Amino acid sequence: MNKVFVSSIRERDQVESVFLVKDKIMAMAKNGKPYMTLRLMDKSGEIEGRVWDNVDELSATFDKDDFIAIRCKATVYLGKMQLIISELFRVPEHQVTLADFLPESERVIEEMEQELAALVESITDPHLKVLMKAFFDDPALMPLYRVAPAAKGMHHVYLGGLLEHSLAVARLVDTIVPLYAGLNRDLLVVGALLHDVGKVREMTYLRSFDYTDEGKLLGHITIGVEMLQERISAIPGFPVELAMLLKHMLLSHHGQYEYGSPKRPKTLEATILNYLDDLDSKINGIRTHIRKEAENQSRWTSYHRLYDRYFYKEGYVPDDEAEEIRDEPSAPEPLTLAPPAEPPAERRREESKKGFRNNPFELLQEKNLDLF
C-alpha cells in the first residue's frame, strides 16, 4: 500500500493509506447510533476521520497511537477536510516507516548539535560552562533533548523542535546583547538553552505528541528547575546567587501568572528571556499556521483560535473577487449555561488570556496586586 500524505489529500479523493491515530473518540449520534471520530496524522499534517458503520467492532481492533490502514473518501465539512472511513485495520509498527508519521525540523539535527556545542564553548563563566557540560554531555539527556518537540500544539511542534527553538532564542540573545551595555550574556545563553529543558520529561514523542503523567502533574517549568538543581548540587562551589538567578529565569520565562509562570520576571535578563522566547514561539506558530493553508486561495488564513485572529498571507496574488473577512470564527461556539457572575477584575483577567498578549504592565490596573 503506497503512502498517501495528509497534505496531498483533496476533496472527493478515494484514499487507501496508513496513518497514525493521534486521538480516538467514541460518541453517539442523535439517532442513537454510535460513531467514532479519529484524529489521524503523518509528518505532513493532521486530518479528521469519521467511522459511521460497524463502529464497536472496528473500535475494538486498535487504540490511540496505533497505526491503521484505512479505505475512505475525502470530503469537506464545515470548511475542513474530513475522511469518511469505510474499512480499517491495525498495522504492526515494523511494517511502517516511522519517519513518514512524525513531523521533523527542517534543520539538520547534527548541524544544530554543532551549533549547540559552539554556544557552550563560547561561555566564559567557568561555573556556567561546567553546568552546560553537565547537561549536554549527559548520555541519557542529550538523545532526548535533540529530538523532543518544543510543544504539543503552539509552536515548533515537530521532532527537533526543542533544540531548534532553544538555539533560535540563543541567537536572539547574541543579537540583543551588543545593543545594551551591562547584560550578562553567559546567563542569557544558559537561560535560552535550558528554559524548556523540562520538556524532555514533560512530553512523549515516540508516537503522537502528548503529555506524560509527570508533565501533567508538574509541568516543564517545575521539572526543569528540578533538573537544574540536581546538576548544580553536583558542582562544588557553584555560587548561590548565580544558581538563584538562573532558577528565576526558568521559573519566570512564561512572563505572567495567567500563562502558567510561577513567578514574573524580576531581573533584566529574565525579562529579556521572556520576550525572546515569546517572540520566537509566535513567529514559528504563525508561520506554521500559514504554511498549513498553502492550498487555500484566500489572502487570509482561517481563524486561529489560540491567537484569536486571522492572519494576512504575505505575497498572495488576489483573485478577481475580494473575499469578505468575518470578524468571528466560522464555527459557532457550543451553547452552554452561563456561569455565575464574576467580579469585574476577575473577568478582565480571564479575558486577558485570549489571543496573544505579553504586556507585563497590563495587570497594574488591578487592585491588591502581588508585586512579589
C-alpha positions in Angstrom: 0.0 0.0 0.0 1.5 3.3 -1.1 1.7 6.1 1.4 -0.7 9.0 0.8 0.2 12.0 2.8 -2.4 14.2 4.5 -1.1 17.3 2.7 -1.9 15.7 -0.7 -5.5 14.7 0.0 -8.1 16.6 -2.0 -11.9 16.6 -1.9 -13.5 13.5 -3.4 -10.2 11.6 -3.3 -10.5 7.8 -2.7 -7.8 7.2 -0.2 -6.1 4.0 0.8 -3.2 4.5 3.1 -1.7 4.1 6.6 -2.0 6.8 9.3 -1.1 7.2 12.9 -4.0 7.5 15.3 -3.4 10.7 17.3 -6.8 10.6 19.0 -9.9 8.4 19.2 -13.3 9.4 20.4 -16.5 7.4 20.6 -19.8 9.3 20.5 -23.5 8.8 19.9 -25.4 10.4 17.1 -28.8 11.9 17.6 -30.5 8.8 16.3 -28.8 6.7 19.0 -26.3 5.2 16.7 -22.6 5.2 17.8 -19.9 6.7 15.6 -16.2 7.2 16.0 -14.1 10.3 15.4 -10.4 9.8 14.7 -7.5 12.3 14.6 -5.2 10.9 12.0 -1.7 12.2 11.3 1.5 11.8 9.4 4.6 14.0 9.0 2.7 16.3 6.6 -0.2 17.2 8.9 -3.4 16.0 10.6 -6.9 15.2 9.4 -10.2 14.1 10.9 -11.7 10.7 10.1 -15.2 9.5 10.8 -16.4 5.9 11.1 -20.2 5.5 10.9 -20.6 1.7 10.4 -19.5 -1.3 12.4 -18.2 1.2 15.0 -18.0 -1.1 18.0 -16.4 -3.9 16.1 -13.8 -1.7 14.4 -13.0 0.2 17.6 -12.0 -3.0 19.4 -9.2 -3.7 16.9 -7.0 -0.6 17.6 -6.1 2.1 20.1 -4.8 5.6 20.2 -1.1 5.7 19.0 -1.6 2.7 16.8 -1.0 2.7 13.0 -4.1 1.8 10.9 -4.6 1.3 7.2 -7.8 2.8 6.0 -10.0 2.9 2.9 -12.0 6.1 2.8 -13.4 9.0 0.8 -12.3 12.6 1.4 -15.0 15.3 1.8 -15.2 18.8 3.0 -17.4 19.5 6.0 -17.7 23.0 7.6 -14.7 24.1 5.6 -12.4 21.4 6.7 -11.2 18.2 5.0 -12.6 15.0 6.5 -12.2 11.3 5.7 -15.3 9.1 5.7 -13.8 5.7 6.6 -15.4 2.5 5.3 -12.7 0.0 6.2 -9.7 -0.1 8.5 -7.3 -2.5 10.2 -4.4 -2.2 12.6 -0.9 -2.2 11.1 2.1 -3.5 13.1 4.9 -0.9 13.8 7.5 -3.0 12.0 5.6 -2.7 8.7 5.7 1.1 8.6 8.4 3.7 8.1 8.3 5.8 11.3 9.8 8.8 9.6 6.6 9.1 7.5 4.5 9.8 10.5 6.1 12.3 12.8 7.0 15.9 11.5 10.6 16.8 11.8 12.6 20.1 11.9 13.7 21.4 8.6 17.1 21.9 10.1 19.6 19.0 10.2 19.8 17.7 13.8 23.6 17.1 13.5 24.2 20.7 12.4 22.1 22.0 15.3 24.1 19.9 17.7 27.3 21.5 16.4 25.8 25.0 16.9 24.9 23.9 20.5 28.4 22.8 21.2 29.8 26.1 19.9 27.5 28.0 22.1 28.6 26.0 25.2 32.2 26.6 24.3 31.6 30.4 24.0 30.5 30.7 27.6 33.2 32.4 29.7 31.8 31.9 33.2 33.5 28.7 34.4 30.6 27.6 36.6 28.1 28.0 33.9 30.3 26.2 31.4 30.6 23.2 33.8 26.8 23.3 34.2 26.2 23.2 30.5 28.5 20.3 30.1 26.7 18.5 32.9 23.5 18.8 30.8 24.7 18.3 27.3 27.4 15.7 27.9 24.8 13.5 29.7 24.2 10.4 27.5 20.8 10.0 29.0 19.6 13.5 28.4 21.1 14.5 25.0 19.3 11.9 22.9 16.0 13.3 24.3 16.9 17.0 24.0 18.0 16.7 20.4 14.7 15.2 19.2 12.0 16.5 21.5 9.3 18.8 20.2 9.0 22.3 21.8 5.3 22.0 22.4 2.2 19.9 21.6 0.3 22.4 19.6 1.5 26.1 19.8 5.0 26.2 18.2 7.8 24.0 17.0 5.5 21.0 17.0 7.9 18.6 15.4 10.9 16.4 16.3 13.9 18.6 16.9 11.7 21.5 17.7 13.0 22.0 21.3 16.6 22.2 20.1 15.7 24.4 17.2 13.7 26.8 19.4 16.4 26.9 22.1 19.1 27.7 19.6 16.9 30.4 18.0 16.4 32.1 21.4 20.2 31.9 22.0 20.8 33.6 18.6 18.4 36.3 19.5 20.3 36.8 22.7 23.5 37.4 20.7 21.6 39.9 18.7 20.4 41.8 21.7 23.4 41.8 23.9 25.6 44.1 21.8 22.8 46.7 21.8 22.6 47.1 25.6 25.6 47.6 27.8 25.9 45.5 31.0 23.9 42.5 30.1 25.1 39.1 31.4 25.5 37.3 28.1 26.5 33.9 29.7 23.5 33.9 31.9 21.2 34.7 29.0 22.6 32.0 26.7 22.3 29.4 29.5 18.7 30.5 30.1 18.0 30.3 26.4 19.3 26.7 26.2 17.7 25.5 29.5 14.4 27.4 29.8 12.4 24.5 28.2 14.7 21.6 29.1 12.0 20.1 31.3 10.0 19.3 28.2 12.2 16.2 27.6 10.2 14.7 30.5 7.0 16.7 30.2 6.1 15.2 26.8 6.0 11.9 25.0 7.1 11.9 21.3 7.8 8.4 20.2 4.4 8.3 18.6 2.0 11.2 18.6 2.9 14.1 20.8 1.3 14.1 24.2 2.0 14.8 27.9 3.4 12.3 30.4 1.9 11.9 33.8 4.8 13.9 35.2 4.2 16.6 32.6 0.5 16.8 33.5 1.1 16.9 37.3 4.3 19.1 37.4 4.8 20.8 34.1 8.1 21.5 32.3 9.0 24.6 34.4 9.0 22.6 37.7 10.7 19.7 36.1 13.4 22.0 34.6 14.1 23.6 37.9 14.5 20.1 39.5 16.9 19.0 36.7 18.8 22.3 37.2 19.1 21.8 41.0 20.3 18.2 40.6 23.2 19.3 38.4 24.1 22.4 40.4 24.3 20.3 43.6 26.9 18.2 41.9 29.2 21.1 41.1 31.5 22.1 44.0 31.5 25.8 44.8 28.7 26.8 42.4 27.7 30.4 43.5 24.4 30.5 45.4 23.3 33.8 43.9 24.1 32.6 40.3 22.0 29.5 41.0 19.2 31.7 42.2 19.3 34.0 39.2 19.3 31.0 36.8 16.4 29.3 38.6 14.5 32.6 38.5 14.9 32.7 34.7 13.4 29.2 34.3 10.6 30.0 36.8 9.6 33.3 35.1 10.1 32.7 31.4 6.4 32.5 30.7 6.1 36.0 31.9 2.7 36.2 33.6 0.8 34.1 36.1 -2.0 33.5 33.7 0.4 32.0 31.2 1.5 29.4 33.7 4.5 31.3 35.1 5.2 30.6 38.8 7.0 33.9 39.0 7.1 37.1 36.9 10.5 38.3 35.6 12.2 40.5 38.1 15.7 40.8 36.6 16.7 42.3 33.3 18.0 39.0 31.9 14.8 37.2 32.9 12.7 39.9 31.3 14.7 39.6 28.1 14.5 35.8 28.1 10.7 36.1 28.5 10.3 38.3 25.4 12.8 36.5 23.2 11.2 33.1 24.0 7.7 34.6 23.2 9.0 36.2 20.0 10.4 33.0 18.5 7.5 31.0 19.6 4.9 33.3 18.0 6.9 33.7 14.7 7.1 29.9 14.4 3.4 29.4 15.4 2.1 32.0 12.9 4.4 30.7 10.0 3.2 27.1 10.7 -0.5 28.2 10.6 0.1 30.0 7.2 2.0 27.1 5.7 -0.8 24.7 6.6 -3.0 26.6 4.3 -0.9 26.7 1.2 -3.8 25.4 -0.9 -6.2 28.0 0.5 -6.6 30.6 -2.3 -7.8 33.3 0.1 -5.5 36.1 1.0 -6.3 35.4 4.7 -5.8 32.3 6.8 -8.6 30.6 8.6 -9.3 31.8 12.1 -6.7 30.8 14.6 -8.4 30.1 17.9 -5.3 30.2 20.2 -4.2 33.6 18.7 -7.8 34.8 18.4 -7.4 36.3 14.9 -6.9 35.7 11.2 -3.5 36.3 9.5 -2.9 38.0 6.2 -0.9 35.8 3.9 2.0 37.9 2.6 2.7 37.6 -1.1 -0.8 36.3 -2.0 -1.9 37.3 -5.5 -5.6 38.1 -5.1 -8.4 36.7 -7.3 -10.8 38.9 -9.2 -13.3 39.0 -6.3 -12.1 40.1 -2.9 -13.2 37.9 0.0 -15.1 39.1 2.9 -13.2 38.6 6.2 -15.5 37.8 9.1 -14.7 39.1 12.5 -15.7 36.0 14.3 -14.9 32.2 13.9 -16.9 30.4 11.3 -17.9 27.6 13.6 -20.4 28.6 16.3 -19.5 28.1 19.9 -21.4 25.4 21.7 -24.3 26.6 23.8 -23.5 26.4 27.5 -25.2 27.5 30.7 -24.0 30.9 31.7 -21.6 30.7 34.7 -22.2 32.7 37.9 -21.3 36.4 37.6 -17.7 37.1 38.5 -16.2 40.3 39.8 -15.1 42.7 37.0 -11.4 42.3 37.9 -11.6 38.5 37.5 -13.4 38.9 34.2 -10.7 41.2 32.9 -8.0 38.8 34.0 -9.8 35.9 32.2 -10.3 37.9 29.0 -6.6 38.8 29.0 -5.8 35.2 28.3 -7.4 35.2 24.9 -5.3 35.9 21.9 -1.6 36.7 22.5 -0.6 39.5 24.8 2.6 39.9 26.5 2.3 43.2 28.4 3.9 43.0 31.9 2.2 46.2 32.9 -1.3 45.3 31.8 -2.4 44.0 35.2 -1.1 47.0 37.1 -4.7 48.3 36.9 -5.8 45.5 39.3 -6.2 46.2 43.0 -4.1 44.5 45.6 -1.5 43.5 43.0 1.0 41.0 44.4 4.3 42.6 43.5 6.4 39.6 44.5 
